[in-house]
Amino acid sequence: MPAFSYSGRNSAGELVNGSLEGATSSAVADLLFSSGITPLEIKPALAGAKETAEAGASGGFDLFGDRIRHVDVLLFTRQIHTLLKAGIPIMRALAGLQESAVNQAMKKVLGQIRTSLDSGRELSLSMARHPTVFSGFYLSMVRVGEMTGRLEEVFLRLFDHLEFERLMREQVKSALRYPSFVVAAMAVALFVVNIFVIPAFAKVFAGFGAELPLLTRILIGFSNFTVHWWYILIGAIAVAGAAFRGWVATTAGHYEWDRIKLRIPIAGKIIHKATLARFARSFALASRSGVPIIQAMTTVANTMDNAYIADKVERMRDSIERGESLLRASIGAGVFTPVVLQMIAVGEESGALDEMMEEIGGMYQNEVEYELKTLAQQIEPILIVMLGVMVLILALGIFLPIWDLGRVAMHK
């Protein structure tokens, strides 16, 4: 029986790691849930080990078939909410959604969830057998809905949450389309000049037999290196990229890179605000669903796509466990603005913390949307300066020798 290594959180919210033997990763997930541990990651203990066919199916991944996308989960969430609100039993609802599903991978997952429910498992536990389809936050909210009897309401809030995430992704892609095109055009132009233009001028300069300026010699040297040793340059870029990906894959590297991303000009503040908007929306959703604040903090920390801010949220949870208020914990985190801290204080005093967190999420979302709408205008001056510097270097490197030779000829 294969062994799987796992990481998860126990009922106290503490991070636990270990290994278990099981037929598949889904079986290991069942064992962890039964022991009170919410799994965050389950993978083969041996590097390069292959998942079994059952594990691959439960993950919703098919190499040659359909793949489950964010919009598929979004559509499923909305439909299951509508069906449950209409009073249709969960098994009938899943059967109807399975038959009407266009995505074959999603249809397969829904069938496996129905089979799991038939065997006596709860909905959240059945969904947990598909960790690549349903996130930890999604599963936690479904479990809360089961415990409180408000499953259809939880699915509606999850739909709003997923819709918010989809909107953010689309806005980011739209905002980066123009800058990406400009950078790509600059890269192509630099390649053409370096491979074809500079070598042609180098042959002309060689016929003059005169000493060339330093900038020209640098450009010609780099061009010659690119033309004759291009494979070394490509190999160095590939090795650097692989090394960076390997560093980011480590826990320390991932944390440090997420911290650095927040300090990148222009993009850093957008990432920061978008992450805090997700935190506030997730916390409000968990709080409205009746999740205790400590458990809500643990659940929300697991949904953060930035390890640095997730660590801040976990420290906030630890501070609250020690008896501090949410306001003092938020101040200690050092990631919130004074306006947000004031809204948190009002929410705690009035007992409407979930409403205040929803307002904070909306405020951050509006700021992110504004930043994204003006992103092209903010990046444009930087692109113009970069383009100007590139043109200046090329122009000086190519035309300085011609200008010097012309000046010498005039003096003769």
MILO-350527 format. One record per residue (C-alpha): x negated, y, z negated; residue in one letter; residue number from 1. Coordinates in steps of 0.02 Angstrom, whole numbers, always signed. Each point is the difference from the previous one (the first is absolute). Layout:
REM MILO-350527
R / X / Y / Z / A / NUM
...
//
This chain:
REM MILO-350527
R / +0 / +0 / +0 / M / 1
R / -78 / +168 / +51 / P / 2
R / -47 / +134 / -127 / A / 3
R / +56 / +181 / +12 / F / 4
R / -71 / +152 / -88 / S / 5
R / +124 / +131 / -57 / Y / 6
R / +14 / +170 / -81 / S / 7
R / +158 / +62 / -85 / G / 8
R / +76 / +87 / -149 / R / 9
R / +73 / -79 / -154 / N / 10
R / +154 / +58 / -95 / S / 11
R / -105 / +131 / -92 / A / 12
R / -59 / +74 / +165 / G / 13
R / -179 / -62 / -21 / E / 14
R / -100 / -55 / +151 / L / 15
R / -40 / -186 / -2 / V / 16
R / -104 / -105 / +120 / N / 17
R / -24 / -186 / +17 / G / 18
R / +22 / -151 / +112 / S / 19
R / +132 / -135 / +15 / L / 20
R / +24 / -156 / +103 / E / 21
R / +155 / -13 / +109 / G / 22
R / +61 / -69 / +164 / A / 23
R / +21 / +176 / +71 / T / 24
R / -18 / +180 / -55 / S / 25
R / +190 / +5 / -20 / S / 26
R / -8 / -142 / -126 / A / 27
R / -134 / +93 / -96 / V / 28
R / +111 / +156 / +1 / A / 29
R / +142 / -103 / -75 / D / 30
R / -115 / -62 / -138 / L / 31
R / -57 / +177 / -39 / L / 32
R / +176 / +70 / -7 / F / 33
R / +55 / -142 / -114 / S / 34
R / -144 / +42 / -118 / S / 35
R / +47 / +185 / -8 / G / 36
R / -134 / +64 / +120 / I / 37
R / +45 / +108 / +149 / T / 38
R / -125 / -45 / +139 / P / 39
R / -82 / +142 / +96 / L / 40
R / -115 / -104 / +110 / E / 41
R / -16 / -186 / +33 / I / 42
R / -133 / -68 / +117 / K / 43
R / -97 / -162 / +27 / P / 44
R / -138 / -23 / -127 / A / 45
R / -122 / -54 / +136 / L / 46
R / -49 / +128 / +132 / A / 47
R / +64 / -43 / +171 / G / 48
R / +128 / -125 / -64 / A / 49
R / +156 / -12 / +108 / K / 50
R / +176 / +20 / -63 / E / 51
R / +118 / -143 / +31 / T / 52
R / +141 / +15 / +123 / A / 53
R / +124 / +30 / -140 / E / 54
R / -104 / +141 / -74 / A / 55
R / -19 / +79 / +170 / G / 56
R / +186 / -5 / +29 / A / 57
R / +37 / +70 / -172 / S / 58
R / -114 / +146 / +36 / G / 59
R / +101 / +44 / +155 / G / 60
R / -153 / -12 / +114 / F / 61
R / +0 / -86 / +167 / D / 62
R / -150 / +24 / +113 / L / 63
R / +98 / -18 / +161 / F / 64
R / +174 / +50 / -57 / G / 65
R / +88 / +152 / -72 / D / 66
R / -73 / +91 / -150 / R / 67
R / +102 / +77 / -137 / I / 68
R / -19 / +187 / +2 / R / 69
R / +46 / +135 / -123 / H / 70
R / +157 / +42 / +99 / V / 71
R / +59 / -181 / -13 / D / 72
R / -6 / +6 / -190 / V / 73
R / +82 / +171 / +5 / L / 74
R / +144 / -65 / +106 / L / 75
R / +21 / -155 / -108 / F / 76
R / +7 / +106 / -158 / T / 77
R / +136 / +112 / +70 / R / 78
R / +103 / -145 / +65 / Q / 79
R / -10 / -104 / -160 / I / 80
R / +55 / +153 / -99 / H / 81
R / +152 / +24 / +112 / T / 82
R / +49 / -183 / -10 / L / 83
R / -20 / -12 / -189 / L / 84
R / +97 / +163 / -24 / K / 85
R / +142 / -76 / +102 / A / 86
R / +8 / -144 / -124 / G / 87
R / -75 / -134 / +113 / I / 88
R / -95 / -135 / -98 / P / 89
R / -188 / +3 / +19 / I / 90
R / -9 / -169 / +90 / M / 91
R / +129 / +51 / +129 / R / 92
R / -84 / +167 / +23 / A / 93
R / -170 / -81 / +31 / L / 94
R / +79 / -125 / +120 / A / 95
R / +78 / +140 / +101 / G / 96
R / -161 / +100 / +4 / L / 97
R / -98 / -154 / +52 / Q / 98
R / +114 / -34 / +147 / E / 99
R / +0 / +181 / +58 / S / 100
R / -188 / +28 / -22 / A / 101
R / -89 / +41 / +163 / V / 102
R / -175 / -23 / -71 / N / 103
R / -34 / -187 / -5 / Q / 104
R / -127 / +17 / -141 / A / 105
R / +127 / +93 / -107 / M / 106
R / +132 / -130 / +41 / K / 107
R / -119 / -136 / -60 / K / 108
R / -36 / +92 / -163 / V / 109
R / +186 / +26 / -34 / L / 110
R / +29 / -186 / +28 / G / 111
R / -136 / -44 / -124 / Q / 112
R / +74 / +121 / -127 / I / 113
R / +169 / -84 / +18 / R / 114
R / -80 / -171 / -24 / T / 115
R / -89 / +63 / -155 / S / 116
R / +163 / +70 / -70 / L / 117
R / +85 / -167 / +35 / D / 118
R / -131 / -86 / -107 / S / 119
R / +47 / +108 / -149 / G / 120
R / -128 / +140 / +8 / R / 121
R / +44 / +182 / -27 / E / 122
R / -2 / +124 / +145 / L / 123
R / -154 / +91 / -63 / S / 124
R / -95 / -163 / -22 / L / 125
R / +54 / -58 / +173 / S / 126
R / -61 / +162 / +77 / M / 127
R / -163 / -13 / -97 / A / 128
R / -44 / -151 / +106 / R / 129
R / -27 / +124 / +143 / H / 130
R / -126 / +127 / -70 / P / 131
R / -48 / +67 / +172 / T / 132
R / +180 / +49 / +34 / V / 133
R / +59 / +68 / -168 / F / 134
R / -116 / +109 / -104 / S / 135
R / -25 / -18 / -187 / G / 136
R / +103 / +157 / -30 / F / 137
R / +142 / -68 / +108 / Y / 138
R / +1 / -163 / -97 / L / 139
R / -4 / +89 / -168 / S / 140
R / +149 / +107 / +47 / M / 141
R / +100 / -151 / +61 / V / 142
R / -36 / -87 / -164 / R / 143
R / +62 / +153 / -96 / V / 144
R / +158 / +0 / +107 / G / 145
R / +29 / -182 / -44 / E / 146
R / -22 / +32 / -186 / M / 147
R / +112 / +153 / -3 / T / 148
R / +132 / -63 / +121 / G / 149
R / -27 / +150 / +115 / R / 150
R / -81 / -89 / +145 / L / 151
R / +93 / +92 / +138 / E / 152
R / -47 / +168 / -78 / E / 153
R / -183 / -52 / -10 / V / 154
R / +0 / -50 / +183 / F / 155
R / +69 / +171 / +47 / L / 156
R / -139 / +87 / -97 / R / 157
R / -128 / -115 / +76 / L / 158
R / +67 / +47 / +172 / F / 159
R / -23 / +186 / -39 / D / 160
R / -176 / -37 / -64 / H / 161
R / -48 / -99 / +156 / L / 162
R / +77 / +133 / +113 / E / 163
R / -105 / +132 / -88 / F / 164
R / -159 / -102 / +30 / E / 165
R / +45 / -26 / +183 / R / 166
R / +30 / +185 / +24 / L / 167
R / -168 / +42 / -77 / M / 168
R / -92 / -122 / +114 / R / 169
R / +85 / +68 / +156 / E / 170
R / -40 / +179 / -48 / Q / 171
R / -183 / -42 / -29 / V / 172
R / -13 / -88 / +169 / K / 173
R / +85 / +146 / +87 / S / 174
R / -112 / +128 / -83 / A / 175
R / -160 / -94 / +42 / L / 176
R / +43 / -33 / +183 / R / 177
R / -66 / +167 / +67 / Y / 178
R / -162 / +5 / -104 / P / 179
R / -36 / -182 / +45 / S / 180
R / +19 / +40 / +184 / F / 181
R / -118 / +149 / -13 / V / 182
R / -132 / -99 / -95 / V / 183
R / +12 / -143 / +126 / A / 184
R / -20 / +123 / +145 / A / 185
R / -153 / +76 / -84 / M / 186
R / -76 / -172 / -25 / A / 187
R / +27 / -45 / +184 / V / 188
R / -74 / +166 / +57 / A / 189
R / -152 / -25 / -111 / L / 190
R / -24 / -176 / +69 / F / 191
R / +9 / +60 / +181 / V / 192
R / -122 / +143 / -31 / V / 193
R / -120 / -111 / -95 / N / 194
R / -1 / -141 / +129 / I / 195
R / +12 / +92 / +166 / F / 196
R / -31 / +189 / -16 / V / 197
R / -152 / +10 / -114 / I / 198
R / -99 / -135 / +94 / P / 199
R / +27 / +96 / +163 / A / 200
R / -67 / +161 / -78 / F / 201
R / -144 / -97 / -79 / A / 202
R / -61 / -52 / +174 / K / 203
R / +6 / +182 / +57 / V / 204
R / -95 / +60 / -155 / F / 205
R / -131 / -135 / +23 / A / 206
R / -41 / +71 / +172 / G / 207
R / -41 / +170 / -75 / F / 208
R / -140 / -71 / -107 / G / 209
R / +31 / +133 / -135 / A / 210
R / +21 / -24 / -187 / E / 211
R / +184 / -9 / -44 / L / 212
R / +83 / +80 / -152 / P / 213
R / +23 / -107 / -155 / L / 214
R / +189 / -9 / +17 / L / 215
R / -15 / -59 / +180 / T / 216
R / -127 / -134 / -49 / R / 217
R / +118 / -62 / -136 / I / 218
R / +147 / -12 / +121 / L / 219
R / -104 / -90 / +132 / I / 220
R / -72 / -119 / -131 / G / 221
R / +171 / -44 / -66 / F / 222
R / +67 / -22 / +176 / S / 223
R / -144 / -116 / +46 / N / 224
R / +29 / -101 / -158 / F / 225
R / +185 / -15 / +40 / T / 226
R / -31 / -53 / +180 / V / 227
R / -137 / -128 / -36 / H / 228
R / +45 / -59 / -177 / W / 229
R / +188 / +18 / +1 / W / 230
R / +25 / -174 / -73 / Y / 231
R / -101 / +48 / -154 / I / 232
R / +109 / +154 / -23 / L / 233
R / +160 / -102 / +17 / I / 234
R / -70 / -133 / -117 / G / 235
R / -45 / +132 / -130 / A / 236
R / +175 / +74 / +9 / I / 237
R / +77 / -174 / -17 / A / 238
R / -111 / -43 / -149 / V / 239
R / +39 / +166 / -83 / A / 240
R / +186 / -27 / +27 / G / 241
R / -8 / -178 / -69 / A / 242
R / -102 / +59 / -150 / A / 243
R / +126 / +137 / -36 / F / 244
R / +147 / -121 / +12 / R / 245
R / -91 / -122 / -114 / G / 246
R / -32 / +139 / -126 / W / 247
R / +181 / +58 / +5 / V / 248
R / +57 / -181 / -24 / A / 249
R / -85 / -6 / -170 / T / 250
R / +94 / +65 / -152 / T / 251
R / -128 / +135 / -40 / A / 252
R / -17 / +52 / +183 / G / 253
R / +189 / +8 / +25 / H / 254
R / +18 / +107 / -156 / Y / 255
R / -142 / +117 / +50 / E / 256
R / +63 / +18 / +180 / W / 257
R / +176 / +41 / -59 / D / 258
R / -75 / +132 / -115 / R / 259
R / -103 / +73 / +143 / I / 260
R / +152 / +5 / +115 / K / 261
R / +86 / +121 / -119 / L / 262
R / -145 / +123 / +24 / R / 263
R / -2 / -1 / +190 / I / 264
R / +42 / +174 / +65 / P / 265
R / +180 / +20 / +60 / I / 266
R / +37 / -188 / -1 / A / 267
R / -41 / -20 / -184 / G / 268
R / +140 / +111 / -65 / K / 269
R / +126 / -85 / +115 / I / 270
R / -52 / -173 / -63 / I / 271
R / +8 / +63 / -179 / H / 272
R / +174 / +74 / +16 / K / 273
R / +67 / -149 / +98 / A / 274
R / -64 / -121 / -132 / T / 275
R / +75 / +101 / -142 / L / 276
R / +165 / +12 / +95 / A / 277
R / +2 / -189 / +10 / R / 278
R / -41 / -12 / -185 / F / 279
R / +140 / +117 / -50 / A / 280
R / +129 / -83 / +114 / R / 281
R / -50 / -174 / -59 / S / 282
R / +6 / +51 / -183 / F / 283
R / +171 / +82 / +22 / A / 284
R / +65 / -156 / +88 / L / 285
R / -65 / -115 / -138 / A / 286
R / +65 / +114 / -138 / S / 287
R / +174 / +15 / +76 / R / 288
R / +7 / -189 / +15 / S / 289
R / -25 / -21 / -187 / G / 290
R / -184 / -50 / -1 / V / 291
R / -89 / +47 / -164 / P / 292
R / -128 / +137 / +22 / I / 293
R / -151 / -113 / -37 / I / 294
R / +57 / -130 / +124 / Q / 295
R / +44 / +137 / +124 / A / 296
R / -177 / +69 / -11 / M / 297
R / -72 / -173 / +30 / T / 298
R / +114 / -31 / +148 / T / 299
R / -33 / +171 / +77 / V / 300
R / -189 / -18 / -21 / A / 301
R / +9 / -160 / +102 / N / 302
R / +85 / +92 / +144 / T / 303
R / -130 / +138 / +15 / M / 304
R / -101 / -8 / +161 / D / 305
R / -139 / +101 / -81 / N / 306
R / -103 / -94 / -129 / A / 307
R / -62 / +161 / -82 / Y / 308
R / +174 / +68 / -36 / I / 309
R / +61 / -175 / -46 / A / 310
R / -136 / -4 / -133 / D / 311
R / +62 / +168 / -64 / K / 312
R / +178 / -69 / -11 / V / 313
R / -62 / -152 / -97 / E / 314
R / -91 / +115 / -121 / R / 315
R / +162 / +97 / -20 / M / 316
R / +86 / -164 / -44 / R / 317
R / -135 / -39 / -129 / D / 318
R / +21 / +173 / -77 / S / 319
R / +189 / -23 / -12 / I / 320
R / -27 / -171 / -81 / E / 321
R / -104 / +88 / -133 / R / 322
R / +148 / +112 / -39 / G / 323
R / -35 / +154 / +104 / E / 324
R / +137 / +85 / +99 / S / 325
R / +9 / -9 / +188 / L / 326
R / -45 / +185 / +8 / L / 327
R / -162 / -22 / -98 / R / 328
R / -43 / -154 / +101 / A / 329
R / +30 / +97 / +161 / S / 330
R / -109 / +143 / -59 / I / 331
R / -139 / -123 / -40 / G / 332
R / +12 / -78 / +173 / A / 333
R / -53 / +165 / +78 / G / 334
R / +88 / -29 / +167 / V / 335
R / +159 / +103 / -22 / F / 336
R / +25 / +186 / +28 / T / 337
R / +63 / +114 / -142 / P / 338
R / +171 / +13 / +84 / V / 339
R / +19 / -189 / +1 / V / 340
R / -56 / -12 / -180 / L / 341
R / +132 / +127 / -48 / Q / 342
R / +134 / -101 / +90 / M / 343
R / -56 / -157 / -92 / I / 344
R / +13 / +93 / -165 / A / 345
R / +177 / +57 / +43 / V / 346
R / +48 / -177 / +50 / G / 347
R / -62 / -73 / -164 / E / 348
R / +88 / +131 / -104 / E / 349
R / +165 / -15 / +94 / S / 350
R / -2 / -189 / +15 / G / 351
R / +14 / +14 / +189 / A / 352
R / -175 / -57 / +43 / L / 353
R / +56 / -101 / +150 / D / 354
R / +84 / +153 / +76 / E / 355
R / -155 / +106 / -30 / M / 356
R / -112 / -132 / +78 / M / 357
R / +116 / -6 / +150 / E / 358
R / -16 / +189 / +14 / E / 359
R / -190 / -15 / -12 / I / 360
R / +0 / -131 / +137 / G / 361
R / +108 / +112 / +109 / G / 362
R / -111 / +149 / -32 / M / 363
R / -158 / -95 / +46 / Y / 364
R / +87 / -71 / +153 / Q / 365
R / +48 / +174 / +60 / N / 366
R / -179 / +58 / -25 / E / 367
R / -68 / -150 / +95 / V / 368
R / +123 / +28 / +143 / E / 369
R / -55 / +183 / +11 / Y / 370
R / -184 / -49 / -4 / E / 371
R / +28 / -129 / +136 / L / 372
R / +96 / +123 / +110 / K / 373
R / -145 / +124 / -13 / T / 374
R / -137 / -133 / +6 / L / 375
R / -38 / +30 / +183 / A / 376
R / -18 / +187 / -32 / Q / 377
R / -114 / -35 / -149 / Q / 378
R / -111 / -121 / +96 / I / 379
R / -7 / +104 / +160 / E / 380
R / -130 / +127 / -64 / P / 381
R / -112 / -143 / -58 / I / 382
R / +14 / -84 / +169 / L / 383
R / -37 / +163 / +90 / I / 384
R / -156 / +28 / -107 / V / 385
R / -59 / -180 / +31 / M / 386
R / +30 / +19 / +187 / L / 387
R / -90 / +168 / +1 / G / 388
R / -151 / -70 / -92 / V / 389
R / -10 / -149 / +118 / M / 390
R / +11 / +111 / +155 / V / 391
R / -128 / +122 / -73 / L / 392
R / -125 / -139 / -35 / I / 393
R / +21 / -75 / +173 / L / 394
R / -5 / +169 / +86 / A / 395
R / -157 / +57 / -91 / L / 396
R / -86 / -167 / +22 / G / 397
R / +34 / -6 / +187 / I / 398
R / -11 / +183 / +52 / F / 399
R / -141 / +63 / -113 / L / 400
R / -135 / -83 / +107 / P / 401
R / +79 / +69 / +158 / I / 402
R / +9 / +172 / -78 / W / 403
R / -183 / -9 / -58 / D / 404
R / -59 / -57 / +171 / L / 405
R / +98 / +139 / +85 / G / 406
R / -76 / +129 / -117 / R / 407
R / -176 / -65 / +36 / V / 408
R / +32 / +5 / +188 / A / 409
R / +60 / +181 / -12 / M / 410
R / -159 / +52 / -92 / H / 411
R / -105 / -78 / +136 / K / 412
//
